[in-house]
């Protein structure tokens, strides 16, 4: 069983579905409202656990109802929560999501996730040292991402950086990461002034640009490779990228060949969009393997 350490955000998603998005100053009638556990870190932890990994989450929640629900959800999905500790001075993180016109728009309020600090991460340093792979995103403080990348480099632990939401990252983090998985928009911010093709050539078998329904593109040292995704009818795209990253991490931790790892991750992500909710649609290992 692959041992995966996920360091990142946990939140409650407040999800509204509507036939269209409101413009500035406009009010529209919604069709439904739900609260579902989310946060990029939590999503990836749950997805990896459903895919059969032994998952350790490092994160923070508030001492509130949302925090309790988030912890209960982790435990229901088999995620180790010994390093998901509540804070008293901040509420749990939230994401405010509008589902309309076949896609999503999201506003994230970090709140307790701001307390995933370098010092807090150091309390769980043995988990990072002993993991098969560490998976991290950017809904936590930037200095924590830098710190974790240095720890992984020190311990020789592979690091998969999902650079979302988009912000510039230091060369140190790029060098320390084993795998980087931006989408096209995030890649433009990460590698300003450099085309995606040039960036991939600079980081062969390391930089993987996700292109939505097209698939995943990378440079293998000799040529540019596009691994196509699987075509499905999307119900809710929230969490598709998180499912991809979790599945990619699981496959890499199991030492699957690179293209097989991407295919496995693409299949998991495609299945995730056929159901409602960031975590609600995340497939089990059996579901992915049966559909490949």
Buried (B, 14 or more C-beta within 10 A) or exposed (E): EBBBBBBBBBBBBBBBBBEEBEEEEEEBEBEEEBEBBBBBBBBBBBBBBBBBBBBBBBBBBBBBEBBBBBBEBBEEBBBBBEBBBBBEEBBBBBBBBBBBEEEBEBEBBBBBBBBBBBEBBEEBEEBBBEBBBBBBBBBBBEEBBBBBBBBBBEBEBBBBBBBBEBEEBEEEBBEBBBBBBBBEEBBBBBBEEBEBEEBBBEBBBBBBBBBBEEBBBBBEEEEEBEBEBBEBEBBBBBBBBBBBBBBBBBBBBBEBEBEEBBBBBBBBBBBBBEBBBBBBBBBBBEBBEEEE
